[in-house]
C-alpha cells in the first residue's frame, strides 16, 4: 500500500484576496480593488482538470477553500469550481467541503449559495470576542458582527468552526478564561485556538523588532493561558485532538486531519503547496505566490506550478513526524521507519518517555499532556540525532 493512503486524498484551493491585510498574518493574501470572478473560476477549473488527469483513480475525501478570504468568492464561482471537482474525482460518501469565512463578508444569501454549491462546513475567522482587541489585531469586524455572522452560519450549515487567537497583547488569564468560556457557549462542534505568534515579514513582526509591540505575554504567562485552554475545552467536551484544534467527538476537521496524517493533497491557487504521490514517488508541489503571475501562467502555459520536488524517504519521514505528532493520536513508528529506512533513534525517544513527555503503546507514540506544550523542542530532539 502506498503511504499516502494512510491519510487519504484531498484538495486545497487557495483564494488569495482579502479586504485588508491583518498585521499578524503571514499567509499569502493580497488586497485588490476588483476581481474578475469568471476569469478566476476558469483558471481554477483548468488546474483541477489538469491535476485530475494525473490522479484519475483517487477518491476525494475533502475540499478546503482557504485564503485569503474565500467568503469574498461569489457563490457562482464556488459552484463552478465544485462542479468541476465532482466531474473530476469520485467523492467519498462522507466527504467534507470547508470554506473559510470572515464576519465582514458574510450575509445570508451568500452562505445559502455556498451550501447549494456543495459546501458543508464553514470555518470562521472571529479571532477575538473583545472589540478593543479586534481593532488591535487589525480586524474589520466587531464582536456584534461576528456573533451575527456566526448565527447565519449556524442556521445554514450543520458544521461550523471558528478561530480565536490568545496570548494577545496585555491579555490576562482571567480575561482569557472568560472569553474562552463565552466561545465554548457559542461553539457548535469545533474550535481552533491559536497562540499569537510574531512572524517575520508581518506588520507585527516589524513592530516587535523595533520594540513597539508591547504587552506580549512571556513564556510563563503563555503557558498559563495554554493550561486554561486545555482545562476549559476538556470540561466542555471539546478536548484538543491536535495542538490548536478542539472538537466534539466525530467533528474533527477531516481535511486538516489529512495533513496531520500525511496523506496526499492537490494544492491549487496562488502560493498553494501540495503533496502528490505519482508513479510511486511523493512530490512536493508549489505554485507562484503572486495572483497575477499565477493566473497568467494558467492562461498562457496551461498550468501554474513551479518545478516539482521529489521527496526522499528521510524527508518524508521528517515531514510525517512533524505533522502527526501534533495529533493526540500521535505517530506510527512503523510508518516512520518504512519512509526513513531506519527507526527513530532510541535514546532521545526513551528519554522523553521516561520524562513523561511522550507515551508509547506498541508502535504508536504520542505527546502527553505535559509534552504537548513542549512539542517543538521534543521534535528537534527526536530529529537531530
N, C-alpha and C positions, 0 to 999 in steps of 0.2 A: 504494500500500500504506500502511495506517495505521501510524504509527510504532511502536506498541506491539508489533506483530508481530515486530520485531527481537528482542524479549526473550521473547515468549510470554505465556501467561496462567497464573496460579497462584492459590492460595487460602491465606491466612494465618488461623489460628484461635487466638485468644488465650485461654488458661486463666489466670485472674488469681490463683490461690491458691497459697500456699506454706506450709510448716511453720513457717518463721521468715524474718524479713527480714534478708538479708545487709547488713553495714554499708557495702559499696561499691556496692550495687545501686540504680540509678535507674530500673529498669523498673517497669511498673505491676503490682505484686504486693502481695497482701494476705493476712494471716493470719486465719483464721476457725475457730471451734470445730467447725462442722458444715456440710456441703454437701449440698443436695438434688440428687443427681446426675440423677435423672429429670427434674426441672424444668429443669436446665441443658441437658440433652440436647435437650429440646423447644425451648428458646429458640434454640440453635444451628441446629437443623433448620429452624425458622421463618425465620431470617435467610438460610440457604443457599437456601431455596426462593424467597425474595423477590428476592435478587440474581440467582439463576439465571434468573428470569423476564425480567430485563433483558439477560442475556447468553446467549441460547439457542444462539448459533452458535459459541461458544468451545470449543476443545479444551483440556482441563485438563492441564497438564504437571506440576504439582506441588502438594502439600498440605503445610503445615507447621504442626504443633501446637507453639506457643511459649508462653512464660509469663514469670512464674509457674513452676509445676512441673507440666507436663502429665502426668507419671507418677503424679500423685495422682488422675488420672481413672480411674474404673472402666473395665475393658475393655468392658463393655456400653455405656457412654457413648460410647466411641470407635467401637464397632461401629455404634451407631445413627446417629452423625454420618456415618460413612463410607458407610453405606447410602444416606443422603440425598445425599451428594456424587455417588455413582455414578448415582443416579436423575436427577440434575440436569444433569450435563455429560458428554459423551463424553470419554474419557480417552486420552491419548497411550499408545502401546503400551509405552513405557519410563517411564511416569510414576513419580515419586518421592514417597513419603509419609513424612515425617520426624516423629518425636516426640521432644521434649526430655525428658530424664530426669535426676533426681538420684539418687546412690547410695543415699540413705536411703529411697527409695520404690520400690526395685527388688526384685522376687522372681520366681522362675522362672515361676510360673503367670500372673502379671500380664503378663509380657512375651510369653508364648505367646498370651495373649488379644489383645494388641495386634497380633501378627503375623496371627492369624486374622481380625482386623477389617480388615486391609489395610495396616497399617504395614509398610514395607520398609526403613526406615533409622532408626537411633536416634542422637541426639546427647547425650552425657553431660556433665554439669557436674562434672568432677573438680576442677579449679581449682588443685590443688597435690598433689605427691607427698611431702608432708612434714607430719607431724601437728601440729607446733607452728604452722606457717603456716596450716594449715586452721583451727585454733582462732582465730588472729588474723584470718582472713577471715570468721569467724562461721559457718563451715560445720559441719553437724551430723554429718558422717561422718568416719571415719578413713581412712587410706591403705589399710588392710587391707580395709575395707568397700568402698572404691572399686574395688579390684582384683577383689574377689569379684563386685561388680555388673557390672564390665566383662566378666568371664568369662561371666556369664549372658547379657549382651547379645551377645557374640561367638558364643555357641553357638546363639543364637536368630535372629540377623539376619546377612545377608551383608554389610551395610554398616553400619559403626559408626564414629562420630566421637566425640572427646571434647575438652573445653576445658581449657586451662591459663592461668593468669594469671601473668605475670612482672613484673619490676621491683617486686617486693613489698618490704615493709619489711626493710631490712638484708640484702637478698639480694645475694650476691657473684656475680661472673662464674663462678667455679669451681663454686659451688653450682648455678647455672642450667645450666651445661654438663652437669653430672652428672645433674640432674633431667630435662633435655630428652632426653639420651641414653637414660634409662630409659623415658621416654614413647614415644620412637621405637621402642624394642624391643617395646612393647606394641601400637603402633598397627596397625590393620587397613588403612585406606586414607585416613584423613582426620584432620587435627588443626587445631583453632582455637587460636591462641596470641595472647593479648591482653595488651598492656601495661596495667598497673594505671593507671587514670585516676581522679582525685579529682573527683567530681561534686558540684555544689551540691545541697543538699537531702537528701544522704545522711548517715548517721552519720559516715562517714569525712570527708565534706566539713566537717561541723561541727567535728570534732576537729582537722582540718588548719587551719581558720580560727582556732581557739583555740590553735594551736601545740602541740597534744598528740598529733599523729600524726608520730612521729619515724622517721627511717631511710628515708624515701622517696628512691630514687636521684635524683641530679641529672641534668641533660640528658646530660652526657658519659657517665656510668655507664649510663644507659638506652640510649644509642646503642651502647655496647659490648655490651649484652645483645641488642639488635636484630641486631647483626652475628653474634653467636654463633648466634642463631636461624636466620638465613639460611644460615650455613655448615653447620650440622648437618643441617637439614632437606633441603638440596640434596644433601648427601653421601648421605643415606638414601633418595634418590629421591622425596622429598616436598617439592619446591620450592614456594614460595608462588605461587599463582595469583591471589591477592588480598592486600592488605596484611597481614591477620591470619590468612589461611586457607591451608592446605597440604594437598596431596593427591597420591596416586599418579595417574598419567595416566589419565583417564577416570573418576575417582572424585570429581570436583569436586561440590560441593553444587549441584544443579540449581535448587533453589528460591532460594537466595541469589544464584546467578548471574543469575536472572531480575531481581532487584532491581538488581544492578550493571549489567545490560544494559538497564535501564529498560523492562521490559515492564509489562504490566498485572497487577494482583493485587487480588482482593477481600479486604478486611480485616474479620473478624468476631470479636466479643468485646469486653469492656470495654477501652477505650483503643486499640483496633486502628485502624491507618491503612490506607488503600488508595489505589490509583491506577487509575482506570477510564476508558476511552475509550468514550463513548456518543454516538451521532449525530455523530461527528467531533470531539467536544470532550473533551479529557482533564480529568478531575475529581479533586480531592483529597478523599478521604472520611476521616471520623474518627468514632469512637464515644465516648460518655460513659465516663469513666475508672472511676467507682465501680461495683463489681459490682452492688450493689443497684439503683442508678439504671439500669444497662444492662438488667438482666433485667426490671425493672418496665416499662421503656419497650417492650420487645419484647412483653410480655403485654398492655400497655394500649393501645399505639398501633400495633402491628403492625410496628414497626421500631425499631431503636436506632441512629440515625445523626444526627449533627449536620448542619446545612446544608452541602451540598456546595460546594466552592470551585472554580470554573473556573480552570484554569491557563493563563496567556498563553503564547505561543510562547517569549518570552525566559525566562520562569520554567521552562518545561520544559527548555530548553537548559541552563540553570544546573544543574537537578537532574540531568540526564543526565551532564554533565561531572563533577559532584561524585561521582557513583556510578561511572561507567565508568572514570575514570582510576585508580580503586583497583585495577582488574584489571591483571594483567601484559599482557593483550592490548591494553589501552588504549581509546581513544575514536576514533570515526569523525568526522572533521571535517565530512563532508557531512551527517551526521545533525544535528550541532550547528548548522550553517548553515541547514538546512531548518527547524529549530524556531525558531532565534533571528531568522531573516530577515536575518542578517549573519554574516560569518565571525568566528572568533576574532581578536582584534587581533594583527597580525603581529609587532609589536615585542617584547612580552614572550615570545611563543612562540619567536621566533627567538633571543632572548637565552638562554632556558632550554635550547634545543637546542645553542647554541654553548658553554654552560657544562657540557654533558654531563649535564644533569638530565632532559631529555626526549630521545626519539628520534622521528624521523618516517620513515615508509615510505609514500609516496604520500599518501593522505588519512587514514592511521592514525597517531595519536600515542600514546606510552606513556611512563611514567616509567622511567628507567634504574635500575640497582641503586643508584647514588648519589642518584638523585632520590626514590626511594620513601620513605625516612625523612623527607624534607622536603616531602612531598606537600601538607600543609595550606598551607604558605607558597606553593608553586607555584600551587595553586588560587586562593588570594587574589590572587596577581599576575595570573593569567590573567583573572579575573572582575572585577577592579576597574577595568579600562580601559573 
